[in-house]
Amino acid sequence: MAIFRLESDVSRFPHPSYAESDGLLAVGGNLAPDTLLQAYKCGIFPWYSNDSPILWWSPDPRLVLDSREVNIGRSMRPILRRSNWQFRMDTAFAEVIGSCAEVERKGQDGTWIHSEVVEAYSRLHQLGYAHSAETWIEGELRGGLYGLCIGRAFFGESMFALTSNASKYALIKLCEYLKGKSVFLIDCQTPTSHLESMGAKLWSRSRFLTVLSEAVRVQGPFGKWT
């Protein structure tokens, strides 16, 4: 299949079924809020390095976590009860996305969260779509994640941890919040052993798109989260 080339003022995306075997669907376009929201509603997300054009992906299979089925390991249970660990949302979005870009990860060379991406998702945060889930320990931000919520679907983008289990803590607490808001679909995009150990499962693209189309049609939590 040929990779689609998008105009800078892209108005619509090709169907995800046209993606290459690795999930690459299109190149070009822009990161304007309307463009990003349209892409995510279609099961497409951007992922590219600083020295390449914008690349749009829709992998098959897709890693998905149900907020009702997150796996809380035995070692995490006492951590969840620690009084000096605190969960917050949307109090430090800039710091969270900055840390996701800067904190080194095992097996990862560099980052895809460059200045253009930071600016784009920061705009979505200001508009009430992008959110941060944060782990604070004794008054310091030590881990967390950020992503988008559209309707009743949450699209996880990246995580970081400066203290062991800090990103897990944020994800577990976020799942509790999302479950209470009837947001059950969490898109984890591509497989990682870390997320699979927490209960994320591989879905076919067709299954993911079917569930997603229903989730984005209904109203979900919007605006700043507390």
Phi, psi and omega per residue, in radians:
M1 nan 2.535 3.115
A2 -1.474 2.509 3.094
I3 -1.383 2.281 -3.118
F4 -1.280 2.446 3.071
R5 -1.877 2.130 -3.049
L6 -1.707 2.486 3.032
E7 -1.230 2.787 -3.125
S8 -1.101 -0.456 3.113
D9 -1.833 0.756 -3.081
V10 -0.839 2.330 3.137
S11 -1.932 -0.341 3.088
R12 -2.714 2.733 -3.122
F13 -1.836 2.649 3.007
P14 -1.177 2.765 -3.138
H15 -1.133 2.437 -3.117
P16 -0.990 -0.408 -3.131
S17 -1.117 -0.270 3.116
Y18 -1.485 0.012 -3.092
A19 -1.132 2.666 3.038
E20 -1.140 2.984 -3.116
S21 -1.078 -0.483 3.111
D22 -1.507 -0.018 3.111
G23 1.765 -0.176 -3.125
L24 -1.217 2.208 -3.059
L25 -1.958 -0.765 -3.002
A26 -2.682 2.868 3.109
V27 -2.352 2.500 3.111
G28 1.849 -2.707 -3.136
G29 1.422 -2.621 -3.099
N30 -2.661 3.034 -3.141
L31 -1.960 0.519 3.070
A32 -1.114 2.656 -3.106
P33 -0.913 -0.821 -3.120
D34 -1.092 -0.654 3.125
T35 -1.137 -0.807 -3.136
L36 -1.116 -0.764 -3.134
L37 -1.105 -0.715 3.103
Q38 -1.096 -0.758 -3.131
A39 -1.064 -0.864 -3.101
Y40 -1.101 -0.659 3.093
K41 -1.085 -0.457 3.137
C42 -1.620 0.031 -3.128
G43 1.421 0.500 -3.088
I44 -2.159 2.488 3.106
F45 -2.465 2.693 3.103
P46 -1.531 2.531 3.093
W47 -2.799 1.956 -3.057
Y48 -2.831 2.803 3.139
S49 -1.539 2.955 -3.053
N50 -1.141 -0.439 -3.072
D51 -1.797 0.358 3.118
S52 -2.258 2.840 3.027
P53 -1.185 2.985 3.114
I54 -1.161 2.243 3.101
L55 -1.977 2.385 -3.092
W56 -2.010 2.362 -2.974
W57 -2.235 2.625 2.967
S58 -2.595 1.480 -3.030
P59 -1.231 2.713 3.075
D60 -2.468 1.951 0.167
P61 -1.395 3.056 -3.097
R62 -2.083 2.395 3.107
L63 -1.520 2.174 -3.041
V64 -2.298 2.423 3.068
L65 -2.064 2.297 3.031
D66 -1.577 2.153 -3.081
S67 -1.064 -0.323 3.122
R68 -1.490 -0.177 -2.993
E69 -2.162 0.384 3.135
V70 -1.117 2.386 -3.108
N71 -1.560 2.049 3.104
I72 -1.767 1.842 -3.108
G73 -1.161 2.796 -3.101
R74 -1.023 -0.641 -3.111
S75 -1.229 -0.376 -3.122
M76 -1.439 -0.395 -3.013
R77 -1.073 -0.791 3.088
P78 -1.194 -0.500 3.121
I79 -1.142 -0.676 -3.136
L80 -1.134 -0.320 -3.130
R81 -1.702 -0.020 -3.100
R82 -1.219 2.265 -3.073
S83 -1.304 -0.372 -3.119
N84 -1.586 0.037 3.020
W85 -1.765 2.290 -3.088
Q86 -2.301 2.445 3.104
F87 -1.805 2.296 3.072
R88 -2.342 2.783 3.077
M89 -2.286 2.393 3.025
D90 1.037 0.473 3.062
T91 -1.752 -0.234 -3.091
A92 -2.638 0.907 -3.090
F93 -1.022 -0.806 -3.110
A94 -1.052 -0.717 -3.141
E95 -1.199 -0.650 -3.138
V96 -1.163 -0.876 -3.117
I97 -1.167 -0.567 3.071
G98 -1.145 -0.716 3.129
S99 -1.209 -0.657 3.082
C100 -1.052 -0.580 3.134
A101 -1.341 -0.566 -2.955
E102 -1.722 -0.556 -3.055
V103 -1.258 2.198 -3.119
E104 -1.238 2.525 3.100
R105 -2.122 2.556 3.131
K106 -1.061 2.244 3.104
G107 1.407 0.107 -3.119
Q108 -2.007 2.246 3.137
D109 -1.865 1.843 -3.138
G110 1.422 -2.901 -3.091
T111 -2.494 2.657 3.032
W112 -1.685 -0.098 -3.107
I113 -1.575 1.311 -3.140
H114 -1.616 -3.081 -2.975
S115 -1.029 -0.645 -3.141
E116 -1.128 -0.687 3.119
V117 -1.219 -0.779 3.117
V118 -1.002 -0.790 3.141
E119 -1.101 -0.736 -3.092
A120 -1.136 -0.799 -3.106
Y121 -1.339 -0.440 3.037
S122 -1.171 -0.632 3.053
R123 -1.114 -0.738 3.115
L124 -1.125 -0.581 3.070
H125 -1.134 -0.772 3.123
Q126 -1.095 -0.524 -3.139
L127 -1.472 -0.121 3.074
G128 1.681 0.168 -3.121
Y129 -1.763 -0.640 -3.110
A130 -1.678 2.491 -3.024
H131 -2.440 2.724 3.034
S132 -2.059 2.447 3.019
A133 -1.983 2.194 -2.882
E134 -2.215 2.441 3.018
T135 -1.873 2.049 3.098
W136 -1.922 2.313 3.127
I137 -2.174 2.011 -3.108
E138 0.882 0.775 3.033
G139 1.474 0.080 3.140
E140 -2.074 2.443 3.075
L141 -1.286 2.051 -3.042
R142 -2.111 -0.057 3.114
G143 3.127 2.942 3.100
G144 2.811 -2.938 -3.126
L145 -2.713 2.887 3.037
Y146 -2.429 2.775 3.139
G147 -3.062 -3.004 -3.112
L148 -2.004 2.603 2.999
C149 -2.157 2.114 3.084
I150 -2.199 2.036 -3.064
G151 1.085 -2.134 3.107
R152 -2.009 0.708 3.035
A153 -2.267 2.347 3.075
F154 -1.966 2.295 -3.111
F155 -1.934 1.801 -3.128
G156 -1.291 2.357 -3.099
E157 -1.872 -0.888 -3.097
S158 -2.815 2.739 -3.139
M159 -2.281 2.797 3.004
F160 -2.606 2.762 3.083
A161 -2.581 2.229 3.017
L162 -1.748 -0.265 3.066
T163 -2.210 2.440 -3.118
S164 -0.934 2.305 3.100
N165 1.312 0.059 -3.103
A166 -1.180 -0.613 3.110
S167 -1.293 -0.620 3.075
K168 -1.086 -0.756 3.128
Y169 -1.009 -0.808 -3.130
A170 -1.110 -0.716 -3.127
L171 -1.174 -0.740 3.131
I172 -1.090 -0.779 3.133
K173 -1.168 -0.644 3.095
L174 -1.114 -0.704 3.106
C175 -1.065 -0.676 3.092
E176 -1.062 -0.771 3.135
Y177 -1.128 -0.840 -3.095
L178 -1.110 -0.715 3.114
K179 -1.037 -0.694 3.123
G180 -1.181 -0.335 3.114
K181 -1.797 0.217 -3.127
S182 1.065 0.544 3.016
V183 -1.776 1.765 -3.031
F184 -1.780 -0.434 -3.075
L185 -1.547 2.009 3.049
I186 -2.047 1.988 -3.142
D187 -1.456 2.052 3.113
C188 -1.774 0.012 3.033
Q189 1.227 -1.513 -3.042
T190 -2.045 2.693 -3.044
P191 -1.086 2.369 2.944
T192 -2.447 2.486 -3.131
S193 -1.115 -0.566 -3.141
H194 -1.045 -0.860 -3.103
L195 -1.316 -0.588 3.101
E196 -1.132 -0.602 3.113
S197 -1.174 -0.334 3.140
M198 -1.690 0.116 3.031
G199 1.933 -0.035 3.128
A200 -1.187 2.519 -3.086
K201 -2.244 2.709 3.102
L202 -1.480 2.229 3.072
W203 -2.007 2.654 2.989
S204 -1.194 2.689 3.112
R205 -1.011 -0.730 -3.096
S206 -1.096 -0.715 3.100
R207 -1.135 -0.766 -3.134
F208 -1.061 -0.804 -3.100
L209 -1.138 -0.619 3.126
T210 -1.125 -0.852 3.137
V211 -1.166 -0.698 -3.126
L212 -1.085 -0.746 -3.087
S213 -1.044 -0.575 3.096
E214 -1.348 -0.697 -3.060
A215 -1.136 -0.657 -3.067
V216 -1.427 -0.113 -3.133
R217 -1.473 -0.359 -3.064
V218 -1.825 2.770 -3.088
Q219 -1.309 2.400 3.092
G220 -2.248 -3.017 3.139
P221 -1.145 2.263 -3.056
F222 -2.325 2.689 -3.134
G223 1.536 -2.891 -3.114
K224 -1.231 2.365 3.127
W225 -1.685 2.509 3.112
T226 -2.288 nan nan
